[in-house]
Amino acid sequence: MKSCREVTRLLSEAQERPLDFSERASLRFHLMMCGACRNFSSHMASLRKISRAYAAGKRDAVETPPDRSRDD
């Protein structure tokens, strides 16, 4: 099984190039087993969606997350 470091690298590379079959298979297997990497993958997908919406001029469609730095 690939390490978390290798998986995060593959997730990043998948934004730049198509992954081959063995890379996709090992990535999927790791994501089935690792909640932290699933979370990272989900965050990357959200960032990609937000970036595309912003670049397309749909700034109003991008929701601003709540400020969690305050202890109200």
MARKEKE-311568 format. One line per 4 residues: for each residue x negated, y negated, z negated of C-alpha. Coordinates in nm, 2 decimals. Layout:
N
X:Y:Z; ...;
This chain:
72
0.00:0.00:0.00; -0.12:-0.35:0.08; -0.21:-0.59:-0.20; 0.00:-0.89:-0.28;
-0.28:-1.11:-0.14; -0.28:-0.92:0.19; 0.10:-0.94:0.21; 0.11:-1.32:0.15;
-0.15:-1.36:0.42; 0.06:-1.15:0.66; 0.37:-1.35:0.58; 0.18:-1.66:0.66;
0.04:-1.52:0.98; 0.39:-1.40:1.09; 0.47:-1.77:1.13; 0.19:-1.81:1.38;
0.20:-1.48:1.57; 0.40:-1.17:1.61; 0.30:-0.89:1.38; 0.22:-0.55:1.52;
0.42:-0.24:1.42; 0.18:-0.12:1.15; 0.17:-0.47:1.00; 0.55:-0.50:1.00;
0.59:-0.15:0.85; 0.33:-0.21:0.57; 0.49:-0.55:0.50; 0.84:-0.41:0.47;
0.72:-0.12:0.25; 0.54:-0.36:0.01; 0.84:-0.60:0.00; 1.06:-0.31:-0.10;
0.84:-0.25:-0.40; 0.73:-0.60:-0.51; 0.97:-0.85:-0.64; 0.71:-1.13:-0.65;
0.63:-1.09:-0.28; 1.00:-1.08:-0.20; 1.04:-1.40:-0.39; 0.74:-1.56:-0.20;
0.89:-1.44:0.13; 1.23:-1.59:0.04; 1.06:-1.93:-0.04; 0.87:-1.93:0.28;
1.19:-1.86:0.47; 1.36:-2.16:0.29; 1.07:-2.39:0.36; 1.07:-2.29:0.73;
1.45:-2.36:0.75; 1.41:-2.70:0.58; 1.11:-2.79:0.79; 1.30:-2.71:1.11;
1.60:-2.90:1.01; 1.39:-3.20:0.91; 1.20:-3.19:1.24; 1.52:-3.17:1.43;
1.64:-3.49:1.27; 1.89:-3.33:1.04; 1.76:-3.49:0.73; 2.11:-3.51:0.57;
2.15:-3.13:0.61; 1.85:-3.07:0.39; 1.95:-3.04:0.03; 1.72:-3.19:-0.23;
1.66:-2.94:-0.51; 1.74:-3.06:-0.86; 1.46:-3.22:-1.06; 1.37:-2.95:-1.31;
1.08:-3.15:-1.47; 1.32:-3.32:-1.71; 1.43:-3.16:-2.04; 1.78:-3.31:-2.05;
